[in-house]
Amino acid sequence: MNHDDVRLLRSYLDPDPDPDDGAGPPEGALGVVRYAASSAPPMLEGGVPVVTLHMAESTDEQFREVWQSGRPARSGVHRGLVFAHDGEYLLCAGNIPLSDSCREATRGAYDAAFELIRDLGYPNVFRLWNFVSDITAKNSAGLEVYQEFCASRAEAYEANPETQHMMSAATGIGALGGGISFHVLASRSGRVTNIENSRQVPSYRYPRRYGPKPPSFARASHLSLGGESTVFVSGTASILGHETAHPGDVEMQCRTTLENIEHLISADNLAPYGLPGHRLHDLRQVKVYVKHRSDLDLVTKVCREVLSPEVEPAVFGVDICRSDLLVEIEGIVPCG
Ligand code: 3EB
């Protein structure tokens, strides 16, 4: 590959121009994620992976996120996952259908993703998303779906020590249907630094009360490649230490979440990683998840107050992984 050609993956999040139909993915896309009013398993459309998540009611605005490398990609299907890769970037997506227990299917899907990453040679995972319908519902064994998902994901990471560094920035959030949909972005030669937040206990050290095995993700990941870099901010909630701050108060949860992100990307928090700091105003491609639809307007207002006026946050009314968490926010800081 011509090295001058290596660029960070471009992406954008827009209102879906054509939510009801498949006009097809835009030219040069590595993958497309649709935040839609119904779900579909990930599939290849014209050779491009398309993930359709049930994240909106039919009257809500729908969004589309496009990941674009501009280079020709090869795509395929591997053990139920769809993927595309272009020599520098890999996007792969899977779906675990609804059932009473997601344990084996989650393990199998994560194992398959790790295998693909290894076999195709994209070991530098920098962003993962997990959309989980009925996320706080209990299965017949009395375990919440998210907690069972976390246990199974932790086992997949444990099963292969070389995947530990793949506990990168992630989102774990509710969806309105569709089982568990996940997608992963990885790079061949980029340098990934996984970042923790000094205001929060690392997710993989949460105590047992949040589930039999802790979640497996970093608070952010820094990807550096070809002289450019990006900070990917994980789904962030009103958690201080490991505890939910301001239960029952959505406005304070929203403000605390934004403060958590502000601190996460600050010079204070990033200096130990040898990285410069950023401001909340630098956050782009912001997604906001709100547990109660009646809080959508208030949360949108608070986010608009604090974020750059250039940012149009995509706001979704979906459940969140703990019964007392009311808001979760993620985004990207392009560092040039
Ligand atoms: C938290 O901080 C809130 O399980 O992949 C945020 C980001 C959350 C990722 C995941 C969960 C996940 O614990 C929830």
Residues whose N, C-alpha, C, O or C-beta is under 5 A from the ligand:
A	BS01	3EB	A170 T171 G172 P215 F217 S234 G235 T236 A237 I239 C321
